[in-house]
Amino acid sequence: AEIAVQHVRGVFEAPSTLLLPDRAEGLHIAPAGQANALPNVDLSVAQWVHDRWQPAGLGTDTLAGTSIHYVPLRAPVRNRGVLALAPRNERLIFVPEQRRLLDTFAAQIALALERVHFVEIAQEAEIGMASEQLRNSLLASISHDLRTPLAVISGAASSLAEQGDKLSAEARRELTATIHEQAISMSELTANVLDMARLETGMVQLNRQWHPFEEVVGVVLDRLRTRLEGRHIEIDLSKSPPLVWIDAVLIGQVLTNLLDNAVKYTPPHTPIEVRATAVDDGVEVTVADHGAGLLPGDEQRVFEKFYRARPEGATGGAGLGLAICRAIVEAHRGHIRAENRAEGGVRFSFVLPQPTQPTGPTPEIDPTAGGDE
């Protein structure tokens, strides 16, 4: 729209306005040209030109008394709008060779608009196909990952209901604990799906504040105490900035997902390392394990929704944890990567850009920061 108006003004010495149809075929001034639109454009005349594919206004037999010339933008499939001109020199518009040149301009503008229209249709179709594929993947993944805990819960509950009085107290406690663990697993899966949806639709607003990073890590480790039982967690925050500018709840979730991923995909009792280091563009946080590592080519794919590096294993999950990590880090304008370690295992690192550190006393920290929302 901007280019069309500029060229018409330059070639024909005529200020002009481009009017485009909406989905109901009602004409409106193109947003790109609203600031410099002709002040006396008659939308009813332009609509008549658009509907009948005929020129009107100055120099025509229809409403010739107006100072504006209206030209339909005819494209092969349909009319794409109207070009309205207010010529300063009528000879530059209405002599035969100039008239043919104006018609060529209008045809080229119409073809460009038609190409844009079909690109939009193709993009909508592509988005629709991707959405359908995503929906199918979501249903397949959730149904698969809910089936196992539901079966376990059903079996344990059935045993308690049918044989509860015959079972020892220890057996009943084990069945009850199993039901509890599987219910938590289902709850986490559901929470991950909802979190991913909220992040992708932009419903999550960052609440960034200055926090001591060791407190954020401490809250996460306390929350995962049961899951990390038997693991040696090596923490090195000595090179971290004293304060980090983050949404503590969301970055806590990133750490939770990375630690949970390390627990799932590494042998029991192997150590997990958590480090934070000040870098030029902010703070870099690393979570490293001593597992089997990533398959070649999986360094980026592990952050895709529903992708699981080793789906043949018995490890549960919908493949959303790392995708959520990437979404949260990118919402902080940072980046995250995964790489195999030379000594074995995987290293997940994310960098969070940081503004200038505040001066003065350390701000008071909300003791619930970094906990559950």
C-alpha positions as CSV (number, residue, x, y, z in Angstrom):
1,A,0.0,0.0,0.0
2,E,2.8,2.4,0.9
3,I,4.8,1.7,-2.3
4,A,1.7,2.0,-4.5
5,V,0.7,5.4,-3.1
6,Q,4.3,6.7,-3.4
7,H,4.7,5.7,-7.0
8,V,1.3,7.0,-8.1
9,R,2.1,10.3,-6.4
10,G,5.5,10.5,-8.1
11,V,4.5,9.4,-11.6
12,F,1.1,11.1,-12.0
13,E,1.6,14.0,-9.6
14,A,-1.5,12.9,-7.9
15,P,-1.9,12.4,-4.1
16,S,-3.8,9.1,-3.8
17,T,-5.4,6.7,-1.3
18,L,-5.7,3.0,-1.5
19,L,-9.0,1.5,-0.3
20,L,-9.2,-2.2,0.5
21,P,-12.1,-4.5,1.2
22,D,-12.8,-6.3,4.5
23,R,-14.2,-9.8,4.7
24,A,-17.7,-8.4,4.1
25,E,-16.5,-6.5,1.0
26,G,-16.8,-3.2,2.7
27,L,-14.1,-0.7,1.7
28,H,-11.7,0.9,4.2
29,I,-8.7,3.1,3.8
30,A,-5.5,0.9,3.9
31,P,-3.9,1.2,7.3
32,A,-0.6,2.1,5.8
33,G,-2.1,5.1,4.1
34,Q,-4.4,6.5,6.7
35,A,-2.0,9.2,7.9
36,N,-1.8,10.8,4.4
37,A,-5.2,9.8,3.0
38,L,-7.1,12.2,0.8
39,P,-9.4,14.2,3.0
40,N,-12.5,14.2,0.7
41,V,-12.6,10.5,-0.4
42,D,-16.2,9.4,-0.7
43,L,-16.5,5.9,0.6
44,S,-19.9,5.4,-1.0
45,V,-18.5,6.3,-4.5
46,A,-15.5,4.0,-3.9
47,Q,-17.8,1.2,-2.9
48,W,-19.8,1.7,-6.1
49,V,-16.6,1.4,-8.1
50,H,-15.5,-1.7,-6.2
51,D,-18.9,-3.4,-6.6
52,R,-19.3,-2.7,-10.3
53,W,-15.6,-2.9,-11.4
54,Q,-16.0,0.5,-13.2
55,P,-14.2,3.8,-12.7
56,A,-16.0,6.8,-11.5
57,G,-15.5,10.5,-10.5
58,L,-13.3,13.0,-12.2
59,G,-12.9,12.3,-16.0
60,T,-15.7,9.7,-16.2
61,D,-19.5,9.8,-16.9
62,T,-20.3,8.9,-13.3
63,L,-20.1,11.7,-10.7
64,A,-17.8,13.7,-12.9
65,G,-18.2,16.8,-10.7
66,T,-15.9,15.4,-7.9
67,S,-12.2,16.3,-7.8
68,I,-11.2,12.7,-7.2
69,H,-10.8,9.9,-9.8
70,Y,-11.6,6.4,-8.6
71,V,-10.1,3.3,-10.3
72,P,-11.0,-0.3,-9.6
73,L,-8.2,-2.7,-8.9
74,R,-9.1,-5.6,-11.1
75,A,-7.3,-8.8,-10.5
76,P,-7.8,-12.2,-12.3
77,V,-9.9,-13.7,-9.5
78,R,-11.8,-10.6,-8.1
79,N,-11.6,-6.9,-7.6
80,R,-9.1,-6.2,-4.9
81,G,-10.0,-2.6,-4.0
82,V,-10.0,0.9,-5.3
83,L,-7.3,3.5,-6.0
84,A,-8.5,7.1,-5.5
85,L,-6.4,9.9,-7.0
86,A,-6.7,13.7,-6.9
87,P,-4.6,14.8,-9.9
88,R,-3.0,18.2,-9.9
89,N,-2.6,18.0,-13.7
90,E,-5.4,16.2,-15.5
91,R,-3.3,15.7,-18.6
92,L,-1.0,13.3,-16.6
93,I,-4.1,11.1,-16.0
94,F,-6.5,11.3,-19.0
95,V,-4.4,11.5,-22.2
96,P,-4.5,8.1,-23.8
97,E,-0.9,7.0,-23.1
98,Q,-1.1,8.2,-19.5
99,R,-4.5,6.5,-19.1
100,R,-3.0,3.2,-20.3
101,L,-0.1,3.7,-17.8
102,L,-2.6,4.3,-15.0
103,D,-4.5,1.1,-15.9
104,T,-1.2,-0.8,-15.9
105,F,-0.4,0.6,-12.4
106,A,-3.8,-0.4,-11.1
107,A,-3.4,-3.9,-12.6
108,Q,0.0,-4.4,-11.0
109,I,-1.3,-3.2,-7.6
110,A,-4.3,-5.6,-8.0
111,L,-1.9,-8.5,-8.8
112,A,0.3,-7.7,-5.8
113,L,-2.7,-7.6,-3.5
114,E,-4.0,-10.9,-4.9
115,R,-0.6,-12.6,-4.3
116,V,-0.7,-11.3,-0.7
117,H,-4.3,-12.8,-0.4
118,F,-3.2,-16.2,-1.6
119,V,-0.1,-16.2,0.6
120,E,-2.4,-15.5,3.5
121,I,-4.7,-18.4,2.5
122,A,-1.8,-20.7,2.2
123,Q,-0.5,-19.7,5.6
124,E,-3.9,-20.2,7.1
125,A,-4.1,-23.7,5.6
126,E,-0.6,-24.5,6.8
127,I,-1.5,-23.2,10.3
128,G,-4.7,-25.3,10.2
129,M,-2.8,-28.4,9.3
130,A,-0.1,-27.8,11.9
131,S,-2.9,-27.2,14.5
132,E,-4.6,-30.4,13.6
133,Q,-1.3,-32.3,13.7
134,L,-0.6,-30.7,17.1
135,R,-4.0,-31.6,18.4
136,N,-3.6,-35.2,17.3
137,S,-0.1,-35.4,18.9
138,L,-1.5,-33.9,22.1
139,L,-4.4,-36.4,22.3
140,A,-2.1,-39.4,21.4
141,S,0.6,-38.3,23.9
142,I,-1.8,-37.5,26.8
143,S,-3.9,-40.7,26.2
144,H,-0.7,-42.8,26.3
145,D,0.7,-41.1,29.3
146,L,-2.5,-41.1,31.3
147,R,-3.2,-44.8,30.6
148,T,-0.3,-46.1,32.6
149,P,-1.0,-44.2,35.9
150,L,-4.7,-44.8,35.5
151,A,-4.1,-48.5,35.2
152,V,-1.8,-48.5,38.3
153,I,-4.3,-46.5,40.3
154,S,-7.2,-48.7,39.2
155,G,-5.3,-51.9,40.2
156,A,-4.1,-50.6,43.5
157,A,-7.6,-49.2,44.4
158,S,-9.2,-52.5,43.4
159,S,-6.8,-54.4,45.6
160,L,-7.6,-52.2,48.5
161,A,-11.4,-52.4,47.9
162,E,-11.5,-56.2,47.4
163,Q,-8.8,-57.4,49.7
164,G,-8.1,-54.5,52.1
165,D,-9.1,-56.5,55.2
166,K,-6.8,-59.4,54.2
167,L,-3.7,-57.2,53.4
168,S,-1.1,-56.3,55.9
169,A,-0.7,-52.8,57.1
170,E,2.6,-52.5,55.1
171,A,0.9,-53.7,51.9
172,R,-1.9,-51.2,52.3
173,R,0.6,-48.4,52.9
174,E,2.4,-49.4,49.7
175,L,-0.8,-49.5,47.6
176,T,-1.8,-46.1,49.1
177,A,1.6,-44.6,48.3
178,T,1.4,-46.0,44.8
179,I,-2.0,-44.3,44.2
180,H,-0.6,-41.1,45.6
181,E,2.5,-41.2,43.4
182,Q,0.5,-41.9,40.2
183,A,-2.0,-39.2,41.0
184,I,0.8,-36.7,41.3
185,S,2.2,-37.9,38.0
186,M,-1.2,-37.3,36.3
187,S,-1.4,-33.9,38.0
188,E,2.0,-32.9,36.7
189,L,1.1,-34.0,33.2
190,T,-2.0,-32.0,33.2
191,A,-0.2,-29.0,34.6
192,N,2.5,-29.2,31.9
193,V,-0.2,-29.2,29.2
194,L,-1.9,-26.2,30.7
195,D,1.4,-24.3,31.2
196,M,2.4,-24.9,27.6
197,A,-0.9,-23.6,26.4
198,R,-0.7,-20.5,28.6
199,L,2.9,-19.8,27.5
200,E,2.1,-20.1,23.8
201,T,-1.0,-17.9,23.9
202,G,0.9,-15.2,25.7
203,M,-1.3,-15.4,28.8
204,V,1.7,-15.5,31.2
205,Q,3.0,-12.1,32.2
206,L,6.5,-12.0,33.6
207,N,6.8,-10.7,37.2
208,R,10.6,-9.9,37.1
209,Q,12.2,-8.8,40.3
210,W,15.7,-8.9,41.8
211,H,16.3,-12.2,43.6
212,P,19.3,-14.0,45.2
213,F,19.7,-16.9,42.8
214,E,20.7,-19.3,45.7
215,E,17.2,-18.8,47.2
216,V,15.5,-19.7,44.0
217,V,17.6,-22.9,43.8
218,G,17.0,-23.6,47.4
219,V,13.2,-23.4,47.0
220,V,13.4,-25.8,44.0
221,L,15.6,-28.3,45.8
222,D,13.3,-28.3,48.8
223,R,10.3,-28.9,46.6
224,L,12.0,-31.8,44.9
225,R,13.4,-33.3,48.1
226,T,11.5,-36.6,47.8
227,R,12.2,-37.0,44.1
228,L,16.0,-36.3,44.6
229,E,16.4,-38.7,47.5
230,G,19.5,-40.7,47.1
231,R,21.0,-38.2,44.6
232,H,24.1,-36.1,45.2
233,I,23.3,-32.6,44.0
234,E,26.5,-30.6,43.4
235,I,25.7,-26.9,43.7
236,D,28.2,-24.2,42.6
237,L,26.8,-20.6,42.6
238,S,30.0,-19.0,43.7
239,K,30.5,-17.3,40.3
240,S,26.8,-16.2,40.0
241,P,25.8,-12.5,40.3
242,P,24.6,-11.7,43.8
243,L,21.1,-10.8,42.4
244,V,19.3,-11.9,39.2
245,W,16.5,-10.1,37.4
246,I,14.0,-12.9,36.8
247,D,10.5,-14.1,37.4
248,A,11.4,-16.4,40.2
249,V,8.3,-18.7,39.9
250,L,8.9,-19.4,36.2
251,I,12.7,-19.8,36.4
252,G,12.0,-22.1,39.4
253,Q,9.9,-24.1,37.1
254,V,12.7,-24.3,34.5
255,L,15.1,-25.7,37.1
256,T,12.4,-28.1,38.3
257,N,11.8,-29.4,34.8
258,L,15.6,-29.8,34.2
259,L,16.2,-31.6,37.4
260,D,13.2,-33.8,36.9
261,N,14.5,-34.6,33.4
262,A,17.9,-35.5,34.8
263,V,16.3,-37.9,37.4
264,K,14.2,-39.6,34.8
265,Y,16.9,-40.2,32.3
266,T,19.9,-41.1,34.4
267,P,20.7,-44.1,36.6
268,P,19.8,-44.0,40.3
269,H,22.3,-42.4,42.7
270,T,24.3,-40.7,39.9
271,P,25.1,-37.0,40.7
272,I,23.5,-34.0,39.2
273,E,25.3,-30.7,38.9
274,V,23.8,-27.2,39.1
275,R,25.9,-24.2,38.4
276,A,25.4,-20.5,37.7
277,T,28.0,-18.1,36.3
278,A,28.0,-14.4,35.4
279,V,28.6,-14.0,31.6
280,D,28.9,-10.9,29.4
281,D,25.2,-10.8,28.5
282,G,23.8,-12.0,31.8
283,V,23.8,-15.1,33.9
284,E,24.3,-18.7,32.6
285,V,22.7,-21.5,34.5
286,T,23.7,-25.1,33.9
287,V,22.2,-28.4,34.9
288,A,24.4,-31.4,34.0
289,D,23.9,-35.2,34.6
290,H,25.8,-38.4,34.1
291,G,23.4,-40.4,32.0
292,A,23.6,-41.9,28.5
293,G,23.5,-38.6,26.7
294,L,21.6,-37.4,23.7
295,L,21.3,-39.2,20.4
296,P,23.0,-37.4,17.4
297,G,20.7,-34.6,16.2
298,D,18.6,-34.4,19.3
299,E,20.3,-31.4,20.7
300,Q,17.6,-29.1,19.4
301,R,14.7,-31.6,19.0
302,V,14.5,-32.3,22.7
303,F,13.0,-28.8,23.1
304,E,10.1,-29.5,20.7
305,K,6.7,-30.2,22.0
306,F,5.9,-33.9,22.5
307,Y,9.3,-35.0,21.4
308,R,10.9,-37.6,23.7
309,A,14.5,-38.6,23.1
310,R,14.1,-42.2,24.1
311,P,10.3,-43.0,23.7
312,E,11.0,-46.7,23.9
313,G,11.9,-46.5,27.6
314,A,9.6,-46.8,30.5
315,T,10.0,-43.2,31.5
316,G,6.7,-41.4,31.6
317,G,5.9,-37.9,30.4
318,A,4.3,-36.1,27.5
319,G,7.5,-34.5,26.1
320,L,6.5,-31.0,27.3
321,G,9.0,-30.3,30.2
322,L,11.9,-29.1,28.0
323,A,9.5,-27.2,25.6
324,I,8.2,-25.3,28.6
325,C,11.8,-24.6,29.7
326,R,12.5,-23.0,26.3
327,A,9.3,-21.0,26.3
328,I,10.0,-19.6,29.7
329,V,13.7,-18.8,28.9
330,E,12.7,-17.1,25.6
331,A,10.0,-15.1,27.4
332,H,13.0,-13.7,29.5
333,R,14.7,-12.9,26.2
334,G,17.2,-15.6,26.8
335,H,18.2,-18.8,25.1
336,I,18.7,-22.4,26.1
337,R,20.7,-25.3,24.6
338,A,21.6,-28.9,25.2
339,E,24.8,-30.7,24.5
340,N,26.5,-34.0,25.4
341,R,29.4,-33.9,27.8
342,A,32.8,-35.4,26.9
343,E,32.8,-37.3,30.2
344,G,29.2,-38.6,29.6
345,G,25.8,-37.2,30.3
346,V,24.0,-34.1,29.1
347,R,24.5,-30.5,29.9
348,F,21.5,-28.1,29.7
349,S,22.5,-24.4,29.8
350,F,20.4,-21.3,29.6
351,V,21.4,-17.7,29.6
352,L,19.2,-14.9,31.0
353,P,20.1,-11.4,30.0
354,Q,20.5,-9.1,33.0
355,P,20.3,-5.3,33.4
356,T,22.7,-3.4,35.6
357,Q,22.8,-4.7,39.1
358,P,21.0,-2.5,41.6
359,T,23.1,-0.7,44.2
360,G,22.4,-0.3,47.9
361,P,21.1,-2.8,50.3
362,T,19.8,-6.2,49.1
363,P,16.1,-6.1,48.5
364,E,13.8,-7.9,50.7
365,I,12.9,-11.3,49.3
366,D,9.4,-12.8,49.4
367,P,9.9,-16.2,51.2
368,T,7.4,-17.8,48.8
369,A,9.2,-16.6,45.7
370,G,9.9,-19.5,43.4
371,G,7.3,-21.7,44.9
372,D,4.2,-23.1,43.4
373,E,1.9,-20.6,41.7
